[in-house]
């Protein structure tokens, strides 16, 4: 059972175990009777994810039903291990082993795929270098994935762009968030228009932030973005405490 499946039914038990595709990864949800309004705690051996049923169901709802509406969601991730000890699933391991388009963001992209699998039961479709575009010199997306069919809705093919909200040796500022959102939302729009070998339905902009303060700045600036720039992109902000997601260094 994935967390997405868990939010679609009523529970009569105080604790639910959610087993992922990797046998040694198990999350436990506490206080599930109140889960539709309270925060959920997903405790894995390598991380703890704090989210809510409203976030999970809301993401799926916007991806499935409200296809023309932008949306913003936020949650927390406590990484309890260095990267080498994270128990990655098959798709995240595949991404790690596959060359990307360059840059210093591979660890944040790998963990994005892992998080999408744990939250939504997503499965990898194409990596960054497997995606093909109709024009050259166009913004590109980081990977595409398939979210499983639920409640009579067919499976969804989603593209995901990953970025990090941070500033080097200083505090993250509103002007940083505006610059980041403008660049990345524009990139999502153009990559959607030119993607040639993947019939995606929507795109998620996944933003990692190192603190709640940075996440709050991103949230406030998101509400000020022009509607034509927001388009129908779903933004997911993950507050995480791991330095290696931001500096891309494996110890």
C-alpha positions in Angstrom: 0.0 0.0 0.0 1.4 3.4 -0.9 0.6 6.7 1.0 -1.5 7.7 -2.0 -3.7 4.6 -1.7 -3.9 5.1 2.1 -5.5 8.5 1.7 -8.2 7.2 -0.6 -10.0 5.0 2.0 -11.3 5.2 5.5 -9.3 3.6 8.2 -10.4 1.8 11.4 -6.9 1.1 12.8 -4.6 3.4 14.8 -1.5 2.4 12.8 -1.0 1.5 9.2 2.2 0.0 7.7 3.0 1.1 4.2 5.5 -1.2 2.4 7.3 0.2 -0.6 8.7 -1.7 -3.6 11.9 -2.3 -1.7 11.3 -4.9 0.9 13.4 -3.2 3.6 11.6 0.1 3.4 8.6 0.5 5.5 6.7 3.6 6.6 4.3 3.8 9.5 1.5 6.3 9.7 0.3 7.2 13.2 -3.2 8.4 14.3 -4.8 7.6 10.9 -8.3 8.2 12.2 -7.6 11.9 12.1 -5.3 11.7 9.1 -7.5 13.8 6.7 -6.8 16.9 8.6 -3.7 16.2 10.7 -0.1 15.8 9.6 1.1 12.3 8.7 4.4 11.0 9.9 6.0 8.5 7.6 8.9 6.9 9.4 11.4 5.0 7.3 14.7 3.6 8.4 16.6 6.2 6.4 14.2 9.2 6.6 11.0 10.6 8.1 8.5 12.4 5.9 6.0 14.8 7.4 3.1 15.6 5.2 -0.7 15.5 5.3 -3.4 13.7 3.6 -4.6 17.0 2.2 -1.3 17.5 0.5 -1.2 14.0 -1.0 -4.8 14.0 -2.1 -4.5 17.6 -3.2 -1.6 16.8 -5.5 -3.3 13.8 -7.0 -6.5 15.9 -7.4 -4.7 18.6 -9.3 -2.9 16.2 -11.4 -6.1 14.2 -12.2 -9.0 16.6 -12.1 -8.0 20.2 -11.9 -5.7 20.2 -14.9 -5.9 23.9 -15.7 -5.2 25.1 -12.2 -1.8 25.8 -10.6 -1.2 24.5 -7.1 1.4 24.9 -4.3 2.1 22.2 -1.7 4.7 22.0 1.1 6.0 19.3 3.4 9.1 18.3 5.5 11.7 15.6 5.1 14.1 14.6 7.9 17.1 12.7 6.3 18.6 10.5 9.0 21.4 9.2 6.8 24.2 10.3 4.5 23.4 9.7 0.9 25.4 6.4 0.7 23.1 4.9 3.3 19.8 5.9 1.8 17.9 2.9 0.7 17.1 3.9 -2.9 14.4 2.2 -4.9 15.1 0.8 -8.4 14.1 4.0 -10.3 16.2 6.3 -8.1 19.2 3.9 -8.6 18.6 3.9 -12.3 18.7 7.7 -12.4 21.9 7.7 -10.3 23.6 5.4 -12.8 22.4 7.3 -15.9 24.4 10.3 -17.2 22.5 13.6 -17.0 22.8 16.9 -18.9 25.5 18.1 -16.6 25.5 20.5 -13.6 25.8 19.7 -9.9 22.2 18.6 -9.1 22.2 14.8 -9.5 21.6 14.0 -5.9 18.7 16.4 -5.6 17.2 14.8 -8.8 17.7 11.2 -7.5 16.1 12.1 -4.2 13.2 13.8 -6.0 12.5 10.5 -7.8 12.7 8.6 -4.6 10.3 11.0 -2.8 7.8 10.8 -5.7 7.9 7.0 -5.4 7.4 7.1 -1.6 4.6 9.7 -1.7 2.7 8.9 -4.9 3.8 5.5 -5.9 5.4 7.0 -9.0 7.5 4.9 -11.4 10.2 6.2 -13.6 9.3 6.6 -17.3 12.3 8.5 -18.8 15.4 10.1 -17.5 16.7 13.5 -18.4 18.8 12.2 -21.3 16.0 9.9 -22.6 13.6 12.8 -23.1 13.7 14.3 -26.6 12.6 17.8 -27.7 11.4 19.2 -31.0 13.8 22.2 -30.9 17.3 22.7 -29.7 18.4 25.1 -27.0 15.1 24.7 -25.2 14.7 24.3 -21.4 14.6 20.7 -20.4 13.0 18.7 -17.7 14.8 16.3 -15.3 12.7 13.2 -15.6 9.2 11.8 -16.3 7.3 9.4 -14.2 4.0 7.5 -14.1 1.6 7.9 -11.2 -0.6 4.8 -10.8 -4.3 4.6 -11.6 -6.5 5.4 -8.6 -10.3 5.6 -8.0 -11.2 4.9 -11.6 -8.7 7.5 -12.9 -6.1 6.2 -15.4 -2.4 6.3 -14.7 -0.9 9.8 -15.1 2.3 10.5 -17.0 4.0 13.5 -15.3 7.2 15.4 -16.0 9.2 16.7 -13.0 11.7 19.6 -12.9 13.9 19.8 -9.8 15.6 22.8 -8.3 17.0 24.0 -5.0 16.1 27.3 -3.2 19.3 28.4 -1.7 21.9 31.2 -1.6 25.7 30.8 -1.3 27.0 31.8 2.1 24.1 34.1 2.9 20.4 34.0 3.6 17.9 33.2 0.9 16.0 36.4 0.0 12.7 37.3 -1.7 14.6 38.4 -4.8 16.2 35.0 -5.0 12.8 33.3 -4.8 11.4 35.6 -7.5 14.4 34.9 -9.8 14.2 31.2 -9.2 10.4 30.9 -9.7 10.5 33.0 -12.8 13.2 31.0 -14.4 11.9 27.6 -13.5 8.2 28.2 -14.2 9.2 29.6 -17.6 11.4 26.6 -18.2 8.5 24.3 -17.3 6.2 26.0 -19.8 8.6 25.8 -22.7 9.8 22.3 -22.0 6.1 21.2 -22.0 5.7 22.8 -25.4 8.7 21.1 -27.0 8.8 17.7 -25.4 8.5 15.3 -28.3 8.8 11.7 -27.1 6.7 11.7 -24.0 2.9 12.4 -23.9 3.0 14.1 -20.4 -0.2 15.4 -18.9 1.2 17.8 -16.3 4.5 18.9 -14.8 5.6 19.2 -11.2 8.2 21.8 -10.2 9.9 20.2 -7.2 11.8 22.7 -5.0 14.1 21.6 -2.2 14.7 24.2 0.5 17.1 24.0 3.5 14.8 25.7 6.0 11.2 26.6 6.7 12.2 30.3 6.4 13.3 29.7 2.8 10.2 27.7 2.0 8.0 30.5 3.4 9.7 33.0 1.1 9.1 30.8 -1.9 5.4 30.3 -0.9 4.9 34.1 -0.5 6.5 34.8 -3.9 4.5 32.0 -5.6 1.3 33.8 -4.8 2.7 36.9 -6.4 3.7 35.2 -9.7 1.7 36.2 -12.8 -1.1 33.7 -13.7 0.3 33.2 -17.2 3.6 32.1 -15.6 2.1 29.8 -13.1 0.1 28.2 -15.9 -1.1 24.8 -14.6 2.2 23.8 -12.9 2.0 21.9 -9.6 4.8 23.2 -7.2 6.0 20.9 -4.4 8.3 22.4 -1.9 10.3 19.9 0.3 12.0 21.3 3.4 15.0 19.0 4.0 17.9 19.0 6.5 20.5 17.3 4.3 23.5 19.3 3.2 24.3 16.9 0.3 21.1 17.7 -1.5 22.3 21.2 -1.8 26.1 20.8 -2.2 25.9 17.5 -4.2 28.7 16.0 -2.2 28.8 12.3 -1.2 30.8 11.6 2.0 
